[in-house]
Amino acid sequence: FGGFKHLVIEQDGAALVVTVNRPEALNALSQSVVREFERLVTQLEMAGTDAKWPIRGVIITGGGEKSFVAGADIAEMNAMSPDQALAYGQSMQDVTLRMERLPLPVIAAVNGFALGGGCELAMACDFIYASERASFGQPEVNLGLVPGFGGSVRLQQRVGVGMARELIFTGRRIKADEALRIGLVNRLFGSVEAMLDAAKATIAEISEKSPTAIANAKSAMHSMIHLSVEEGLAEEARSFYQAFHTEDSVEGRTAFLEKRSPQWLGR
Ligand code: CAA
């Protein structure tokens, strides 16, 4: 993970901590930050489910005191034609889709402003932790714009259609406790340090499980979210059947019955 300028990437136990670090622009997602995210997901896609790979989950957070990510880079967007803006939007949309398809869990650890593209980046993670100073919103309408990195779809999935439409139509910014109440955030912490420690502990907990089981669960849950209950049940049955073909599932059941800890193989 060398050669990144705006993403600070550090391994801590089983977690890869990725800090978006452009504090002078409140970590806004400039085109060069988007390109770094493209490189990062390409590298993470190569991880697969090999149980020997030391990284078992990713945490995304923001550098500096104030911000997770304050959105798309408004100054750069101001110089773009509509076609260039479309390409910019689609390149980050693509990053968010690829993040959802990674075999590893990704946690957003939101330490400050998560606005526009920042809220969208957080929602492309599997779940969101927040510190008390976090705030969330899709303020694009204030710029005469609409969400462009997946917010229109994912906010409706996360908080329901009514709440998502109210937030997008008003551009209102909500505090961390309200984000917790409406289900956008899983857990709220009194400090950034406590939040990051908890995110690392969650990844450590997940790293005790079979990597194939986690990858299967993530992939099935992401693909069924768009489905009807009937289609979702069929997808779940397919994934359940596939899980039964893995050596890890044999090991997991055997270890349970033999009252011992499982030795995962990652296949
Ligand atoms: N893009 C580029 N620069 C940004 C930025 C952004 N999204 N957000 C903040 N900055 C810059 C500011 O221009 C400022 O730079 P200078 O010091 O050079 O003037 C610096 O970061 C600090 O910002 P502020 O002085 O504004 O800090 P503040 O504490 O007074 O306000 C804020 C913080 C409320 C987050 C405010 O900065 C703000 O409203 N930012 C824009 C948020 C926004 O609208 N995001 C959505 C962008 S559109 C989008 O994301 C579209 C999409 O879906 C793809």
Boltz pocket constraint, residues with backbone or C-beta under 6 A from the ligand:
constraints:
  - pocket:
      binder: B
      contacts: [[A, 23], [A, 24], [A, 25], [A, 26], [A, 28], [A, 70], [A, 71], [A, 72], [A, 73], [A, 74], [A, 75], [A, 89], [A, 113], [A, 115], [A, 116], [A, 117], [A, 118], [A, 120], [A, 139], [A, 140], [A, 143], [A, 145], [A, 146], [A, 147], [A, 148], [A, 149], [A, 151]]
      max_distance: 6.0
